[in-house]
Amino acid sequence: MKKFILYIGFCALVIPAASAQVYITRTGVIQFFSKTPMEDIKAENNQVYAAIDLSQKTMAFSMLMKSFLFRKELMQEHFNENYVESDRYPKSLFKGTFTGDVDLQKPQIYNIRVQGVITLHGVEKSISTPATLEVTADGLTGTARFNLLPQDFDITIPGIVRDKIARQIDVQVKISCKPVN
C-alpha cells in the first residue's frame, strides 16, 4: 500500500512538470547597434538568461548590463559608467507573454507577437513586437528585432556625443532554449 501511495505522489509531481513545456537557456544573445555618420556602435551580450513556458505562453529574460562587450574598451566604459549606470542598475529584465500557436510536434518557424515590460536603467516600459519561435529537434530558438529610444529609459546622452549615437537603438534578440528535464 505504501508503494502505491508513493507512486501516486510521484506521478502527481512528474506529470505536470513534463507537460509544462518550459524551455530555458543561460546563453541567449542580445545585440544592439547604433549607426551614425561619425561612428557605428555595436555591442553583444551572450549571457542572457531566458525562460519560455509554452503552456502559459509566457517568457522572461534577465541579463547583466556589464556583460555587453564592445569593439572598443572606451565605449564599454562609457556605456556602463555614463549611460546605463551598471553599478546602480546592474540588470535589465523582460517579462511578457506571446500570442500565436506553437506546435512542438511540428518543427518549423512560428510567427508570434511578444508583449511585455522591459526594465532598463530602473525604468519600466511596455513593448509589443513581432518575433519568431522555431521548433527544432533540440528545443526552441526565438528571435526578435525592435528599436528602443534611450530617453524612454531616462538615459541621457551628453550633447558632446549626441551626434555619435543614433536616436533609436536597434536591438536584436536570439535565444536557443532547451527543455527543462
C-alpha positions as CSV (number, residue, x, y, z in Angstrom):
1,M,0.0,0.0,0.0
2,K,2.9,2.4,0.9
3,K,4.4,1.8,-2.6
4,F,1.2,2.6,-4.3
5,I,0.8,5.9,-2.3
6,L,4.4,6.8,-3.2
7,Y,3.8,6.0,-6.9
8,I,0.7,8.2,-6.9
9,G,2.6,11.0,-5.2
10,F,5.4,10.7,-7.7
11,C,3.0,10.8,-10.7
12,A,1.3,13.8,-9.3
13,L,4.7,15.6,-9.2
14,V,6.2,14.4,-12.5
15,I,3.3,14.5,-14.9
16,P,2.5,18.3,-14.5
17,A,6.3,19.1,-14.8
18,A,6.5,17.0,-18.0
19,S,3.6,18.8,-19.6
20,A,4.7,22.3,-18.5
21,Q,6.6,22.8,-21.8
22,V,9.2,25.0,-20.1
23,Y,12.4,25.9,-22.1
24,I,15.5,27.7,-20.7
25,T,18.9,29.0,-21.6
26,R,21.8,30.8,-20.0
27,T,23.5,31.7,-23.2
28,G,20.9,33.8,-25.1
29,V,22.3,36.7,-27.2
30,I,21.1,40.3,-27.3
31,Q,22.9,42.7,-29.6
32,F,22.4,46.4,-30.1
33,F,23.5,48.6,-32.9
34,S,23.6,52.4,-33.4
35,K,24.5,53.7,-36.8
36,T,25.6,57.3,-37.3
37,P,27.7,59.2,-39.8
38,M,30.5,59.5,-37.3
39,E,30.8,56.0,-35.8
40,D,28.9,52.8,-35.6
41,I,28.4,51.4,-32.1
42,K,27.7,47.7,-31.7
43,A,27.6,45.6,-28.5
44,E,26.7,42.0,-27.7
45,N,25.7,40.2,-24.5
46,N,25.8,36.4,-24.8
47,Q,25.0,35.7,-21.2
48,V,21.2,36.3,-21.3
49,Y,19.1,34.1,-19.1
50,A,15.8,33.2,-20.7
51,A,12.8,31.0,-19.9
52,I,9.8,30.3,-22.2
53,D,6.7,28.5,-21.0
54,L,4.7,27.3,-24.0
55,S,1.8,26.1,-22.0
56,Q,1.3,29.5,-20.3
57,K,2.6,31.5,-23.3
58,T,4.9,33.4,-21.1
59,M,8.6,34.4,-21.3
60,A,11.2,36.1,-19.2
61,F,14.7,37.4,-19.8
62,S,17.4,38.7,-17.5
63,M,20.9,40.0,-18.2
64,L,23.7,41.8,-16.5
65,M,24.4,45.1,-18.3
66,K,28.2,44.7,-17.7
67,S,28.1,41.6,-19.9
68,F,27.7,43.7,-23.0
69,L,31.0,43.6,-24.9
70,F,32.1,46.4,-27.3
71,R,34.7,46.6,-30.0
72,K,36.4,49.5,-28.1
73,E,37.1,49.3,-24.4
74,L,36.4,53.1,-24.0
75,M,32.8,52.6,-25.5
76,Q,32.2,49.8,-23.0
77,E,33.4,52.0,-20.1
78,H,31.2,55.0,-21.2
79,F,28.2,52.6,-21.7
80,N,28.5,51.2,-18.2
81,E,29.5,54.3,-16.3
82,N,27.7,57.2,-18.1
83,Y,24.7,55.8,-19.8
84,V,23.2,52.7,-18.3
85,E,25.0,53.2,-14.9
86,S,25.6,49.5,-14.5
87,D,26.7,49.8,-10.8
88,R,23.4,51.4,-9.9
89,Y,21.2,49.4,-12.4
90,P,23.1,46.1,-12.9
91,K,20.3,44.1,-14.6
92,S,17.9,44.5,-17.4
93,L,14.7,42.4,-17.4
94,F,11.9,41.5,-19.7
95,K,8.6,39.7,-18.6
96,G,5.9,39.1,-21.0
97,T,3.5,36.9,-23.0
98,F,3.1,35.9,-26.6
99,T,0.3,35.3,-28.9
100,G,0.2,32.7,-31.7
101,D,0.2,28.9,-31.6
102,V,3.4,26.8,-31.4
103,D,3.1,23.0,-32.0
104,L,6.0,21.1,-30.6
105,Q,5.1,18.2,-32.8
106,K,5.7,20.2,-36.0
107,P,9.3,21.5,-36.3
108,Q,9.0,24.8,-38.2
109,I,9.2,28.6,-37.6
110,Y,6.2,30.1,-36.0
111,N,5.4,33.8,-36.2
112,I,4.3,35.2,-32.8
113,R,3.7,38.6,-31.2
114,V,5.5,39.3,-27.9
115,Q,4.1,41.8,-25.4
116,G,5.5,42.7,-22.1
117,V,7.6,45.1,-19.9
118,I,11.3,45.8,-20.3
119,T,13.0,47.2,-17.2
120,L,16.2,49.1,-18.1
121,H,18.0,51.8,-16.1
122,G,15.3,51.5,-13.4
123,V,12.5,52.4,-15.9
124,E,9.7,50.0,-16.9
125,K,8.4,50.3,-20.5
126,S,5.8,48.3,-22.3
127,I,6.7,46.8,-25.6
128,S,5.0,44.8,-28.3
129,T,6.9,43.4,-31.2
130,P,6.7,40.6,-33.8
131,A,9.0,37.6,-33.2
132,T,9.5,34.0,-34.2
133,L,9.8,30.8,-32.4
134,E,11.4,27.9,-34.2
135,V,10.7,24.4,-33.0
136,T,13.7,22.1,-33.6
137,A,14.7,18.7,-32.5
138,D,16.8,20.2,-29.8
139,G,14.4,22.8,-28.4
140,L,13.3,26.3,-29.3
141,T,15.0,29.2,-31.0
142,G,13.4,32.6,-30.5
143,T,14.3,35.8,-32.5
144,A,13.1,39.3,-32.4
145,R,14.2,42.7,-33.6
146,F,12.9,46.1,-32.3
147,N,14.0,49.7,-31.6
148,L,14.5,51.4,-28.2
149,L,14.8,55.1,-27.5
150,P,17.4,55.9,-24.8
151,Q,15.3,58.8,-23.5
152,D,12.4,56.4,-22.8
153,F,14.6,54.8,-20.1
154,D,15.9,58.1,-18.7
155,I,19.2,57.6,-20.3
156,T,20.8,61.0,-21.0
157,I,23.2,61.4,-23.9
158,P,25.5,64.3,-23.3
159,G,25.4,67.0,-26.1
160,I,29.1,66.5,-26.9
161,V,28.5,62.9,-28.1
162,R,24.8,63.2,-29.1
163,D,25.7,63.1,-32.8
164,K,27.7,59.9,-32.4
165,I,24.8,57.9,-31.1
166,A,21.6,57.2,-33.0
167,R,18.3,58.4,-31.6
168,Q,17.0,54.9,-32.0
169,I,18.9,51.8,-30.9
170,D,18.4,48.7,-33.0
171,V,18.1,45.6,-30.7
172,Q,18.3,42.0,-31.8
173,V,17.4,39.0,-29.7
174,K,18.3,35.4,-30.4
175,I,17.8,32.7,-27.8
176,S,18.2,28.9,-28.1
177,C,16.4,27.1,-25.3
178,K,16.4,23.5,-24.2
179,P,13.5,21.8,-22.4
180,V,13.6,21.6,-18.6
181,N,14.0,18.0,-17.6
